[in-house]
Amino acid sequence: MKIIKKFTFDSAHKLWNKQWDTPKNVEVYGKCTNLHGHTYKLEVVISGGNAESGMVMNFRDLSQIVKDSIIDRYDHAYLNELPEFLNTPTTSETIGQYIFDTLQPQLEAFEGVKVEEIRLSETPTSEAIIDSPSK
């Protein structure tokens, strides 16, 4: 069994690789090197199951963990200034991977539960999917 819980948060960022000079950053990231914001859509896909409860996990518990670990931290934040992104570009892929790596150990505390996917959309047409390594 799998469940999906969906969230949104608003954040600002600019795409920038500190290892590159300005012309290289502009070549790779274009106008996204300028400060801008997104209303991110986050989908957390988890699997597992508890025959006794009939649930993979209580949606309330999942919501609280994601809110406490991710949403409260990223909503209305300038992502480039957060410690986890000081040395990496704030692409949807790197943000999604950080979310995956943050949630996985917390959700493993619930018997049999694991993160299958993190889906992070920064626009209606642009989405990154981070899969479980065992997929």
A tleap script that builds the chain and sets N, CA, C and O, in Angstrom:
source leaprc.protein.ff14SB
mol = sequence {
  NMET LYS ILE ILE LYS LYS PHE THR PHE ASP
  SER ALA HIE LYS LEU TRP ASN LYS GLN TRP
  ASP THR PRO LYS ASN VAL GLU VAL TYR GLY
  LYS CYS THR ASN LEU HIE GLY HIE THR TYR
  LYS LEU GLU VAL VAL ILE SER GLY GLY ASN
  ALA GLU SER GLY MET VAL MET ASN PHE ARG
  ASP LEU SER GLN ILE VAL LYS ASP SER ILE
  ILE ASP ARG TYR ASP HIE ALA TYR LEU ASN
  GLU LEU PRO GLU PHE LEU ASN THR PRO THR
  THR SER GLU THR ILE GLY GLN TYR ILE PHE
  ASP THR LEU GLN PRO GLN LEU GLU ALA PHE
  GLU GLY VAL LYS VAL GLU GLU ILE ARG LEU
  SER GLU THR PRO THR SER GLU ALA ILE ILE
  ASP SER PRO SER CLYS
}
set mol.1.N position { 0.837 -1.179 0.000 }
set mol.1.CA position { 0.000 0.000 0.000 }
set mol.1.C position { 0.885 1.245 0.000 }
set mol.1.O position { 1.995 1.246 0.531 }
set mol.2.N position { 0.362 2.295 -0.607 }
set mol.2.CA position { 1.025 3.590 -0.609 }
set mol.2.C position { -0.009 4.674 -0.318 }
set mol.2.O position { -1.192 4.533 -0.627 }
set mol.3.N position { 0.469 5.747 0.279 }
set mol.3.CA position { -0.366 6.939 0.422 }
set mol.3.C position { 0.449 8.135 -0.051 }
set mol.3.O position { 1.679 8.101 -0.080 }
set mol.4.N position { -0.266 9.190 -0.420 }
set mol.4.CA position { 0.355 10.436 -0.859 }
set mol.4.C position { -0.252 11.571 -0.050 }
set mol.4.O position { -1.472 11.682 0.070 }
set mol.5.N position { 0.600 12.397 0.493 }
set mol.5.CA position { 0.147 13.612 1.175 }
set mol.5.C position { 0.743 14.801 0.437 }
set mol.5.O position { 1.928 14.806 0.102 }
set mol.6.N position { -0.088 15.810 0.187 }
set mol.6.CA position { 0.322 16.963 -0.604 }
set mol.6.C position { 0.389 18.219 0.259 }
set mol.6.O position { -0.422 18.425 1.162 }
set mol.7.N position { 1.380 19.048 -0.049 }
set mol.7.CA position { 1.639 20.280 0.698 }
set mol.7.C position { 2.026 21.376 -0.288 }
set mol.7.O position { 2.387 21.097 -1.431 }
set mol.8.N position { 1.948 22.624 0.165 }
set mol.8.CA position { 2.485 23.750 -0.603 }
set mol.8.C position { 3.283 24.645 0.343 }
set mol.8.O position { 3.016 24.712 1.543 }
set mol.9.N position { 4.256 25.319 -0.226 }
set mol.9.CA position { 4.994 26.336 0.517 }
set mol.9.C position { 5.548 27.330 -0.490 }
set mol.9.O position { 5.815 26.991 -1.642 }
set mol.10.N position { 5.713 28.558 -0.034 }
set mol.10.CA position { 6.237 29.638 -0.871 }
set mol.10.C position { 7.649 29.969 -0.419 }
set mol.10.O position { 7.892 30.235 0.758 }
set mol.11.N position { 8.580 29.951 -1.371 }
set mol.11.CA position { 9.976 30.246 -1.047 }
set mol.11.C position { 10.614 31.040 -2.172 }
set mol.11.O position { 10.174 31.002 -3.321 }
set mol.12.N position { 11.659 31.755 -1.805 }
set mol.12.CA position { 12.470 32.479 -2.780 }
set mol.12.C position { 13.817 31.785 -2.913 }
set mol.12.O position { 14.302 31.155 -1.973 }
set mol.13.N position { 14.409 31.910 -4.090 }
set mol.13.CA position { 15.759 31.376 -4.313 }
set mol.13.C position { 16.300 31.961 -5.602 }
set mol.13.O position { 15.596 32.648 -6.341 }
set mol.14.N position { 17.539 31.678 -5.848 }
set mol.14.CA position { 18.128 31.932 -7.156 }
set mol.14.C position { 19.042 30.742 -7.433 }
set mol.14.O position { 19.659 30.194 -6.519 }
set mol.15.N position { 19.118 30.360 -8.672 }
set mol.15.CA position { 19.998 29.257 -9.034 }
set mol.15.C position { 21.403 29.796 -9.216 }
set mol.15.O position { 21.649 30.693 -10.023 }
set mol.16.N position { 22.312 29.230 -8.448 }
set mol.16.CA position { 23.681 29.707 -8.473 }
set mol.16.C position { 24.598 28.609 -7.975 }
set mol.16.O position { 24.345 28.006 -6.932 }
set mol.17.N position { 25.656 28.349 -8.714 }
set mol.17.CA position { 26.679 27.392 -8.298 }
set mol.17.C position { 27.915 28.189 -7.912 }
set mol.17.O position { 28.526 28.840 -8.760 }
set mol.18.N position { 28.283 28.144 -6.649 }
set mol.18.CA position { 29.406 28.940 -6.144 }
set mol.18.C position { 30.743 28.525 -6.756 }
set mol.18.O position { 31.717 29.274 -6.680 }
set mol.19.N position { 30.798 27.352 -7.354 }
set mol.19.CA position { 32.039 26.876 -7.971 }
set mol.19.C position { 32.276 27.523 -9.340 }
set mol.19.O position { 33.378 27.444 -9.883 }
set mol.20.N position { 31.240 28.162 -9.896 }
set mol.20.CA position { 31.330 28.748 -11.234 }
set mol.20.C position { 31.382 30.268 -11.162 }
set mol.20.O position { 30.965 30.876 -10.177 }
set mol.21.N position { 31.906 30.869 -12.235 }
set mol.21.CA position { 31.875 32.326 -12.339 }
set mol.21.C position { 30.499 32.752 -12.876 }
set mol.21.O position { 29.677 31.916 -13.249 }
set mol.22.N position { 30.274 34.058 -12.905 }
set mol.22.CA position { 28.977 34.586 -13.331 }
set mol.22.C position { 28.603 34.161 -14.751 }
set mol.22.O position { 27.474 33.715 -14.956 }
set mol.23.N position { 29.500 34.279 -15.749 }
set mol.23.CA position { 29.091 33.860 -17.099 }
set mol.23.C position { 28.649 32.388 -17.163 }
set mol.23.O position { 27.692 32.069 -17.869 }
set mol.24.N position { 29.321 31.501 -16.448 }
set mol.24.CA position { 28.941 30.085 -16.454 }
set mol.24.C position { 27.575 29.882 -15.795 }
set mol.24.O position { 26.754 29.112 -16.293 }
set mol.25.N position { 27.333 30.570 -14.675 }
set mol.25.CA position { 26.027 30.470 -14.022 }
set mol.25.C position { 24.915 30.953 -14.936 }
set mol.25.O position { 23.873 30.307 -15.042 }
set mol.26.N position { 25.129 32.086 -15.598 }
set mol.26.CA position { 24.113 32.625 -16.504 }
set mol.26.C position { 23.909 31.687 -17.692 }
set mol.26.O position { 22.779 31.492 -18.139 }
set mol.27.N position { 24.979 31.114 -18.199 }
set mol.27.CA position { 24.870 30.160 -19.311 }
set mol.27.C position { 24.011 28.956 -18.926 }
set mol.27.O position { 23.169 28.519 -19.712 }
set mol.28.N position { 24.214 28.431 -17.751 }
set mol.28.CA position { 23.506 27.218 -17.323 }
set mol.28.C position { 22.099 27.525 -16.810 }
set mol.28.O position { 21.146 26.837 -17.176 }
set mol.29.N position { 21.961 28.546 -15.970 }
set mol.29.CA position { 20.687 28.799 -15.286 }
set mol.29.C position { 19.855 29.923 -15.877 }
set mol.29.O position { 18.693 30.083 -15.506 }
set mol.30.N position { 20.426 30.715 -16.798 }
set mol.30.CA position { 19.680 31.794 -17.435 }
set mol.30.C position { 19.113 32.786 -16.441 }
set mol.30.O position { 19.769 33.163 -15.470 }
set mol.31.N position { 17.872 33.206 -16.702 }
set mol.31.CA position { 17.269 34.240 -15.851 }
set mol.31.C position { 16.995 33.746 -14.427 }
set mol.31.O position { 16.698 34.547 -13.541 }
set mol.32.N position { 17.092 32.447 -14.206 }
set mol.32.CA position { 16.888 31.908 -12.852 }
set mol.32.C position { 18.057 32.222 -11.918 }
set mol.32.O position { 18.011 31.888 -10.734 }
set mol.33.N position { 19.118 32.870 -12.451 }
set mol.33.CA position { 20.187 33.344 -11.566 }
set mol.33.C position { 19.730 34.568 -10.772 }
set mol.33.O position { 20.377 34.965 -9.802 }
set mol.34.N position { 18.617 35.158 -11.187 }
set mol.34.CA position { 18.040 36.287 -10.446 }
set mol.34.C position { 17.147 35.764 -9.324 }
set mol.34.O position { 16.547 34.695 -9.437 }
set mol.35.N position { 17.071 36.524 -8.259 }
set mol.35.CA position { 16.201 36.172 -7.143 }
set mol.35.C position { 14.756 36.113 -7.631 }
set mol.35.O position { 14.272 37.045 -8.273 }
set mol.36.N position { 14.071 35.015 -7.323 }
set mol.36.CA position { 12.669 34.845 -7.696 }
set mol.36.C position { 12.030 33.858 -6.732 }
set mol.36.O position { 12.718 33.255 -5.908 }
set mol.37.N position { 10.732 33.695 -6.831 }
set mol.37.CA position { 10.030 32.808 -5.911 }
set mol.37.C position { 9.114 31.848 -6.618 }
set mol.37.O position { 8.791 32.012 -7.795 }
set mol.38.N position { 8.699 30.833 -5.871 }
set mol.38.CA position { 7.779 29.815 -6.364 }
set mol.38.C position { 6.789 29.459 -5.266 }
set mol.38.O position { 7.083 29.586 -4.077 }
set mol.39.N position { 5.634 29.019 -5.678 }
set mol.39.CA position { 4.742 28.296 -4.793 }
set mol.39.C position { 5.003 26.828 -5.096 }
set mol.39.O position { 4.476 26.270 -6.058 }
set mol.40.N position { 5.825 26.218 -4.255 }
set mol.40.CA position { 6.197 24.814 -4.454 }
set mol.40.C position { 5.044 23.912 -4.057 }
set mol.40.O position { 4.320 24.181 -3.099 }
set mol.41.N position { 4.889 22.843 -4.809 }
set mol.41.CA position { 3.935 21.797 -4.473 }
set mol.41.C position { 4.753 20.550 -4.149 }
set mol.41.O position { 5.534 20.074 -4.973 }
set mol.42.N position { 4.567 20.040 -2.960 }
set mol.42.CA position { 5.311 18.894 -2.467 }
set mol.42.C position { 4.361 17.726 -2.284 }
set mol.42.O position { 3.321 17.854 -1.638 }
set mol.43.N position { 4.726 16.580 -2.861 }
set mol.43.CA position { 3.983 15.348 -2.646 }
set mol.43.C position { 4.919 14.342 -1.999 }
set mol.43.O position { 6.009 14.072 -2.504 }
set mol.44.N position { 4.482 13.796 -0.885 }
set mol.44.CA position { 5.243 12.788 -0.161 }
set mol.44.C position { 4.523 11.461 -0.344 }
set mol.44.O position { 3.379 11.297 0.080 }
set mol.45.N position { 5.210 10.513 -0.983 }
set mol.45.CA position { 4.633 9.192 -1.238 }
set mol.45.C position { 5.322 8.201 -0.302 }
set mol.45.O position { 6.540 8.028 -0.354 }
set mol.46.N position { 4.534 7.558 0.549 }
set mol.46.CA position { 5.113 6.579 1.463 }
set mol.46.C position { 4.418 5.235 1.295 }
set mol.46.O position { 3.274 5.155 0.847 }
set mol.47.N position { 5.136 4.191 1.663 }
set mol.47.CA position { 4.569 2.837 1.582 }
set mol.47.C position { 4.719 2.151 2.922 }
set mol.47.O position { 5.430 2.614 3.815 }
set mol.48.N position { 4.045 1.062 3.027 }
set mol.48.CA position { 4.087 0.268 4.248 }
set mol.48.C position { 2.713 -0.287 4.497 }
set mol.48.O position { 1.979 -0.613 3.564 }
set mol.49.N position { 2.381 -0.387 5.711 }
set mol.49.CA position { 1.046 -0.864 6.030 }
set mol.49.C position { 1.014 -1.563 7.353 }
set mol.49.O position { 1.959 -2.249 7.743 }
set mol.50.N position { -0.077 -1.381 8.031 }
set mol.50.CA position { -0.304 -2.013 9.304 }
set mol.50.C position { -1.661 -2.677 9.222 }
set mol.50.O position { -2.695 -2.010 9.200 }
set mol.51.N position { -1.647 -3.995 9.176 }
set mol.51.CA position { -2.892 -4.739 9.007 }
set mol.51.C position { -3.893 -4.427 10.120 }
set mol.51.O position { -5.102 -4.402 9.889 }
set mol.52.N position { -3.386 -4.193 11.316 }
set mol.52.CA position { -4.267 -3.934 12.449 }
set mol.52.C position { -5.034 -2.625 12.284 }
set mol.52.O position { -6.236 -2.570 12.543 }
set mol.53.N position { -4.338 -1.565 11.850 }
set mol.53.CA position { -5.003 -0.265 11.696 }
set mol.53.C position { -5.629 -0.097 10.320 }
set mol.53.O position { -6.540 0.713 10.148 }
set mol.54.N position { -5.153 -0.849 9.347 }
set mol.54.CA position { -5.647 -0.693 7.983 }
set mol.54.C position { -5.060 0.514 7.270 }
set mol.54.O position { -5.537 0.897 6.202 }
set mol.55.N position { -4.015 1.125 7.858 }
set mol.55.CA position { -3.416 2.322 7.278 }
set mol.55.C position { -1.926 2.103 7.047 }
set mol.55.O position { -1.272 1.348 7.766 }
set mol.56.N position { -1.407 2.779 6.031 }
set mol.56.CA position { 0.047 2.867 5.890 }
set mol.56.C position { 0.572 3.673 7.064 }
set mol.56.O position { 1.518 3.278 7.745 }
set mol.57.N position { -0.067 4.812 7.282 }
set mol.57.CA position { 0.291 5.714 8.378 }
set mol.57.C position { -0.852 6.693 8.534 }
set mol.57.O position { -1.533 7.005 7.557 }
set mol.58.N position { -1.073 7.171 9.708 }
set mol.58.CA position { -2.105 8.162 9.927 }
set mol.58.C position { -1.705 9.458 9.202 }
set mol.58.O position { -0.611 9.980 9.417 }
set mol.59.N position { -2.587 9.966 8.354 }
set mol.59.CA position { -2.304 11.203 7.620 }
set mol.59.C position { -1.968 12.354 8.574 }
set mol.59.O position { -1.146 13.212 8.253 }
set mol.60.N position { -2.597 12.366 9.729 }
set mol.60.CA position { -2.340 13.414 10.718 }
set mol.60.C position { -0.875 13.382 11.166 }
set mol.60.O position { -0.228 14.426 11.259 }
set mol.61.N position { -0.356 12.183 11.442 }
set mol.61.CA position { 1.038 12.055 11.873 }
set mol.61.C position { 2.000 12.453 10.755 }
set mol.61.O position { 2.987 13.149 10.994 }
set mol.62.N position { 1.706 12.010 9.543 }
set mol.62.CA position { 2.544 12.367 8.402 }
set mol.62.C position { 2.548 13.880 8.191 }
set mol.62.O position { 3.599 14.482 7.970 }
set mol.63.N position { 1.380 14.477 8.259 }
set mol.63.CA position { 1.275 15.932 8.086 }
set mol.63.C position { 2.092 16.681 9.126 }
set mol.63.O position { 2.765 17.659 8.801 }
set mol.64.N position { 2.040 16.235 10.360 }
set mol.64.CA position { 2.763 16.923 11.426 }
set mol.64.C position { 4.270 16.831 11.224 }
set mol.64.O position { 4.984 17.812 11.425 }
set mol.65.N position { 4.757 15.657 10.826 }
set mol.65.CA position { 6.193 15.477 10.596 }
set mol.65.C position { 6.669 16.369 9.454 }
set mol.65.O position { 7.697 17.035 9.574 }
set mol.66.N position { 5.931 16.386 8.354 }
set mol.66.CA position { 6.325 17.205 7.208 }
set mol.66.C position { 6.229 18.683 7.557 }
set mol.66.O position { 7.099 19.468 7.180 }
set mol.67.N position { 5.196 19.061 8.262 }
set mol.67.CA position { 5.051 20.467 8.665 }
set mol.67.C position { 6.229 20.894 9.543 }
set mol.67.O position { 6.848 21.928 9.297 }
set mol.68.N position { 6.533 20.096 10.563 }
set mol.68.CA position { 7.594 20.453 11.502 }
set mol.68.C position { 8.977 20.450 10.858 }
set mol.68.O position { 9.806 21.302 11.176 }
set mol.69.N position { 9.235 19.504 9.960 }
set mol.69.CA position { 10.575 19.322 9.384 }
set mol.69.C position { 10.832 20.137 8.124 }
set mol.69.O position { 11.961 20.553 7.867 }
set mol.70.N position { 9.780 20.365 7.338 }
set mol.70.CA position { 9.970 20.973 6.015 }
set mol.70.C position { 9.184 22.276 5.863 }
set mol.70.O position { 9.774 23.330 5.626 }
set mol.71.N position { 7.895 22.212 5.993 }
set mol.71.CA position { 7.054 23.364 5.664 }
set mol.71.C position { 7.391 24.569 6.543 }
set mol.71.O position { 7.582 25.674 6.034 }
set mol.72.N position { 7.464 24.363 7.848 }
set mol.72.CA position { 7.766 25.491 8.738 }
set mol.72.C position { 9.139 26.093 8.444 }
set mol.72.O position { 9.353 27.287 8.657 }
set mol.73.N position { 10.056 25.281 7.962 }
set mol.73.CA position { 11.423 25.740 7.673 }
set mol.73.C position { 11.506 26.468 6.333 }
set mol.73.O position { 12.223 27.463 6.216 }
set mol.74.N position { 10.787 25.988 5.327 }
set mol.74.CA position { 10.925 26.506 3.964 }
set mol.74.C position { 9.898 27.554 3.577 }
set mol.74.O position { 10.157 28.354 2.677 }
set mol.75.N position { 8.744 27.577 4.224 }
set mol.75.CA position { 7.701 28.513 3.823 }
set mol.75.C position { 8.136 29.943 4.108 }
set mol.75.O position { 8.484 30.292 5.236 }
set mol.76.N position { 8.108 30.756 3.068 }
set mol.76.CA position { 8.523 32.162 3.118 }
set mol.76.C position { 9.984 32.330 3.532 }
set mol.76.O position { 10.346 33.282 4.223 }
set mol.77.N position { 10.805 31.391 3.097 }
set mol.77.CA position { 12.247 31.453 3.366 }
set mol.77.C position { 12.999 31.767 2.073 }
set mol.77.O position { 12.512 31.529 0.968 }
set mol.78.N position { 14.189 32.303 2.254 }
set mol.78.CA position { 15.133 32.462 1.148 }
set mol.78.C position { 16.029 31.230 1.207 }
set mol.78.O position { 16.939 31.160 2.033 }
set mol.79.N position { 15.778 30.272 0.344 }
set mol.79.CA position { 16.406 28.956 0.429 }
set mol.79.C position { 17.928 29.006 0.358 }
set mol.79.O position { 18.598 28.221 1.027 }
set mol.80.N position { 18.484 29.913 -0.440 }
set mol.80.CA position { 19.938 29.988 -0.591 }
set mol.80.C position { 20.654 30.295 0.721 }
set mol.80.O position { 21.849 30.026 0.849 }
set mol.81.N position { 19.943 30.851 1.689 }
set mol.81.CA position { 20.559 31.206 2.966 }
set mol.81.C position { 20.469 30.101 4.012 }
set mol.81.O position { 21.044 30.227 5.093 }
set mol.82.N position { 19.756 29.021 3.704 }
set mol.82.CA position { 19.638 27.924 4.675 }
set mol.82.C position { 20.910 27.080 4.653 }
set mol.82.O position { 21.489 26.863 3.589 }
set mol.83.N position { 21.345 26.609 5.806 }
set mol.83.CA position { 22.612 25.851 5.871 }
set mol.83.C position { 22.689 24.665 4.910 }
set mol.83.O position { 23.757 24.384 4.366 }
set mol.84.N position { 21.592 23.976 4.697 }
set mol.84.CA position { 21.616 22.798 3.829 }
set mol.84.C position { 21.856 23.136 2.359 }
set mol.84.O position { 22.177 22.251 1.565 }
set mol.85.N position { 21.703 24.410 1.990 }
set mol.85.CA position { 21.884 24.800 0.592 }
set mol.85.C position { 23.013 25.804 0.382 }
set mol.85.O position { 23.132 26.380 -0.699 }
set mol.86.N position { 23.836 26.020 1.393 }
set mol.86.CA position { 24.923 26.988 1.240 }
set mol.86.C position { 25.953 26.549 0.204 }
set mol.86.O position { 26.606 27.394 -0.408 }
set mol.87.N position { 26.107 25.253 0.001 }
set mol.87.CA position { 27.134 24.750 -0.915 }
set mol.87.C position { 26.581 23.964 -2.087 }
set mol.87.O position { 27.308 23.214 -2.739 }
set mol.88.N position { 25.291 24.135 -2.356 }
set mol.88.CA position { 24.689 23.437 -3.485 }
set mol.88.C position { 23.615 24.321 -4.103 }
set mol.88.O position { 22.935 25.053 -3.383 }
set mol.89.N position { 23.448 24.268 -5.413 }
set mol.89.CA position { 22.394 25.063 -6.046 }
set mol.89.C position { 21.009 24.623 -5.553 }
set mol.89.O position { 20.784 23.441 -5.293 }
set mol.90.N position { 20.111 25.557 -5.429 }
set mol.90.CA position { 18.766 25.259 -4.931 }
set mol.90.C position { 17.832 24.856 -6.072 }
set mol.90.O position { 16.803 25.491 -6.305 }
set mol.91.N position { 18.207 23.799 -6.768 }
set mol.91.CA position { 17.342 23.254 -7.818 }
set mol.91.C position { 16.230 22.432 -7.178 }
set mol.91.O position { 16.333 22.053 -6.011 }
set mol.92.N position { 15.189 22.161 -7.916 }
set mol.92.CA position { 14.128 21.293 -7.400 }
set mol.92.C position { 14.683 19.927 -7.020 }
set mol.92.O position { 14.229 19.300 -6.064 }
set mol.93.N position { 15.678 19.476 -7.790 }
set mol.93.CA position { 16.270 18.169 -7.516 }
set mol.93.C position { 17.002 18.151 -6.170 }
set mol.93.O position { 16.841 17.215 -5.387 }
set mol.94.N position { 17.806 19.186 -5.903 }
set mol.94.CA position { 18.559 19.192 -4.645 }
set mol.94.C position { 17.643 19.445 -3.451 }
set mol.94.O position { 17.854 18.878 -2.379 }
set mol.95.N position { 16.641 20.280 -3.627 }
set mol.95.CA position { 15.674 20.510 -2.555 }
set mol.95.C position { 14.911 19.222 -2.269 }
set mol.95.O position { 14.741 18.832 -1.114 }
set mol.96.N position { 14.454 18.566 -3.333 }
set mol.96.CA position { 13.725 17.304 -3.183 }
set mol.96.C position { 14.552 16.229 -2.506 }
set mol.96.O position { 14.042 15.482 -1.671 }
set mol.97.N position { 15.829 16.147 -2.862 }
set mol.97.CA position { 16.703 15.144 -2.237 }
set mol.97.C position { 16.883 15.437 -0.754 }
set mol.97.O position { 16.885 14.519 0.066 }
set mol.98.N position { 17.032 16.700 -0.412 }
set mol.98.CA position { 17.163 17.055 1.003 }
set mol.98.C position { 15.891 16.687 1.765 }
set mol.98.O position { 15.961 16.162 2.876 }
set mol.99.N position { 14.736 16.961 1.173 }
set mol.99.CA position { 13.466 16.607 1.814 }
set mol.99.C position { 13.390 15.093 2.018 }
set mol.99.O position { 13.022 14.626 3.095 }
set mol.100.N position { 13.739 14.331 0.981 }
set mol.100.CA position { 13.739 12.871 1.086 }
set mol.100.C position { 14.639 12.426 2.234 }
set mol.100.O position { 14.219 11.652 3.094 }
set mol.101.N position { 15.872 12.914 2.244 }
set mol.101.CA position { 16.855 12.504 3.250 }
set mol.101.C position { 16.453 12.929 4.664 }
set mol.101.O position { 16.834 12.278 5.637 }
set mol.102.N position { 15.697 13.999 4.782 }
set mol.102.CA position { 15.234 14.475 6.082 }
set mol.102.C position { 14.067 13.634 6.594 }
set mol.102.O position { 14.013 13.286 7.774 }
set mol.103.N position { 13.133 13.309 5.699 }
set mol.103.CA position { 11.936 12.586 6.125 }
set mol.103.C position { 12.151 11.097 6.335 }
set mol.103.O position { 11.540 10.499 7.220 }
set mol.104.N position { 13.019 10.493 5.525 }
set mol.104.CA position { 13.183 9.032 5.582 }
set mol.104.C position { 13.466 8.520 6.999 }
set mol.104.O position { 12.750 7.632 7.461 }
set mol.105.N position { 14.466 9.035 7.702 }
set mol.105.CA position { 14.728 8.486 9.042 }
set mol.105.C position { 13.589 8.742 10.028 }
set mol.105.O position { 13.355 7.930 10.924 }
set mol.106.N position { 12.891 9.841 9.876 }
set mol.106.CA position { 11.780 10.130 10.786 }
set mol.106.C position { 10.614 9.173 10.563 }
set mol.106.O position { 9.958 8.745 11.513 }
set mol.107.N position { 10.363 8.842 9.297 }
set mol.107.CA position { 9.234 7.964 8.995 }
set mol.107.C position { 9.560 6.503 9.258 }
set mol.107.O position { 8.657 5.696 9.479 }
set mol.108.N position { 10.845 6.155 9.235 }
set mol.108.CA position { 11.239 4.778 9.557 }
set mol.108.C position { 10.902 4.424 11.002 }
set mol.108.O position { 10.833 3.247 11.354 }
set mol.109.N position { 10.693 5.438 11.838 }
set mol.109.CA position { 10.306 5.188 13.223 }
set mol.109.C position { 8.916 4.554 13.307 }
set mol.109.O position { 8.565 3.953 14.321 }
set mol.110.N position { 8.134 4.691 12.242 }
set mol.110.CA position { 6.820 4.054 12.174 }
set mol.110.C position { 7.014 2.708 11.487 }
set mol.110.O position { 7.482 2.644 10.350 }
set mol.111.N position { 6.657 1.651 12.174 }
set mol.111.CA position { 6.933 0.291 11.711 }
set mol.111.C position { 6.511 0.057 10.262 }
set mol.111.O position { 5.348 0.229 9.899 }
set mol.112.N position { 7.494 -0.341 9.442 }
set mol.112.CA position { 7.235 -0.720 8.055 }
set mol.112.C position { 7.048 0.427 7.081 }
set mol.112.O position { 6.807 0.187 5.898 }
set mol.113.N position { 7.152 1.670 7.540 }
set mol.113.CA position { 6.910 2.826 6.676 }
set mol.113.C position { 8.224 3.274 6.049 }
set mol.113.O position { 9.258 3.337 6.714 }
set mol.114.N position { 8.164 3.585 4.751 }
set mol.114.CA position { 9.338 4.167 4.099 }
set mol.114.C position { 8.899 5.159 3.029 }
set mol.114.O position { 7.811 5.054 2.463 }
set mol.115.N position { 9.764 6.111 2.772 }
set mol.115.CA position { 9.496 7.094 1.723 }
set mol.115.C position { 9.769 6.430 0.381 }
set mol.115.O position { 10.857 5.903 0.150 }
set mol.116.N position { 8.793 6.457 -0.488 }
set mol.116.CA position { 8.946 5.915 -1.840 }
set mol.116.C position { 9.374 6.999 -2.824 }
set mol.116.O position { 10.260 6.794 -3.654 }
set mol.117.N position { 8.731 8.149 -2.714 }
set mol.117.CA position { 9.010 9.255 -3.639 }
set mol.117.C position { 8.771 10.586 -2.959 }
set mol.117.O position { 7.921 10.729 -2.080 }
set mol.118.N position { 9.542 11.535 -3.395 }
set mol.118.CA position { 9.274 12.945 -3.125 }
set mol.118.C position { 9.082 13.579 -4.490 }
set mol.118.O position { 9.941 13.462 -5.364 }
set mol.119.N position { 7.964 14.244 -4.669 }
set mol.119.CA position { 7.700 14.991 -5.903 }
set mol.119.C position { 7.632 16.459 -5.529 }
set mol.119.O position { 6.851 16.859 -4.666 }
set mol.120.N position { 8.455 17.253 -6.186 }
set mol.120.CA position { 8.498 18.682 -5.888 }
set mol.120.C position { 8.333 19.460 -7.180 }
set mol.120.O position { 9.164 19.378 -8.084 }
set mol.121.N position { 7.246 20.217 -7.251 }
set mol.121.CA position { 6.953 21.055 -8.420 }
set mol.121.C position { 7.197 22.511 -8.062 }
set mol.121.O position { 6.732 23.003 -7.033 }
set mol.122.N position { 7.933 23.188 -8.929 }
set mol.122.CA position { 8.123 24.616 -8.705 }
set mol.122.C position { 7.211 25.437 -9.605 }
set mol.122.O position { 6.969 26.614 -9.335 }
set mol.123.N position { 6.708 24.832 -10.663 }
set mol.123.CA position { 5.697 25.447 -11.527 }
set mol.123.C position { 4.724 24.345 -11.924 }
set mol.123.O position { 4.999 23.172 -11.674 }
set mol.124.N position { 3.596 24.692 -12.533 }
set mol.124.CA position { 2.655 23.646 -12.954 }
set mol.124.C position { 3.236 22.672 -13.988 }
set mol.124.O position { 2.694 21.584 -14.183 }
set mol.125.N position { 4.333 23.056 -14.648 }
set mol.125.CA position { 4.879 22.190 -15.700 }
set mol.125.C position { 6.284 21.675 -15.406 }
set mol.125.O position { 6.892 21.031 -16.262 }
set mol.126.N position { 6.811 21.943 -14.214 }
set mol.126.CA position { 8.183 21.543 -13.888 }
set mol.126.C position { 8.216 20.833 -12.535 }
set mol.126.O position { 7.901 21.423 -11.501 }
set mol.127.N position { 8.603 19.558 -12.562 }
set mol.127.CA position { 8.573 18.736 -11.354 }
set mol.127.C position { 9.806 17.850 -11.281 }
set mol.127.O position { 10.260 17.312 -12.291 }
set mol.128.N position { 10.345 17.704 -10.072 }
set mol.128.CA position { 11.441 16.760 -9.827 }
set mol.128.C position { 10.885 15.610 -9.005 }
set mol.128.O position { 10.079 15.820 -8.098 }
set mol.129.N position { 11.316 14.396 -9.320 }
set mol.129.CA position { 10.905 13.216 -8.573 }
set mol.129.C position { 12.152 12.549 -8.002 }
set mol.129.O position { 13.073 12.195 -8.737 }
set mol.130.N position { 12.166 12.385 -6.699 }
set mol.130.CA position { 13.258 11.707 -6.020 }
set mol.130.C position { 12.695 10.352 -5.573 }
set mol.130.O position { 11.763 10.287 -4.771 }
set mol.131.N position { 13.279 9.275 -6.108 }
set mol.131.CA position { 12.810 7.922 -5.806 }
set mol.131.C position { 13.615 7.298 -4.683 }
set mol.131.O position { 14.765 7.658 -4.429 }
set mol.132.N position { 12.978 6.361 -4.028 }
set mol.132.CA position { 13.683 5.543 -3.043 }
set mol.132.C position { 14.788 4.789 -3.755 }
set mol.132.O position { 14.577 4.295 -4.863 }
set mol.133.N position { 15.974 4.686 -3.143 }
set mol.133.CA position { 17.078 3.965 -3.789 }
set mol.133.C position { 16.753 2.514 -4.095 }
set mol.133.O position { 17.370 1.919 -4.978 }
set mol.134.N position { 15.794 1.931 -3.381 }
set mol.134.CA position { 15.474 0.513 -3.596 }
set mol.134.C position { 14.478 0.290 -4.707 }
set mol.134.O position { 14.121 -0.853 -4.993 }
set mol.135.N position { 14.013 1.367 -5.350 }
set mol.135.CA position { 13.019 1.220 -6.433 }
set mol.135.C position { 13.684 0.709 -7.700 }
set mol.135.O position { 13.015 0.522 -8.717 }
savepdb mol mol.pdb
quit
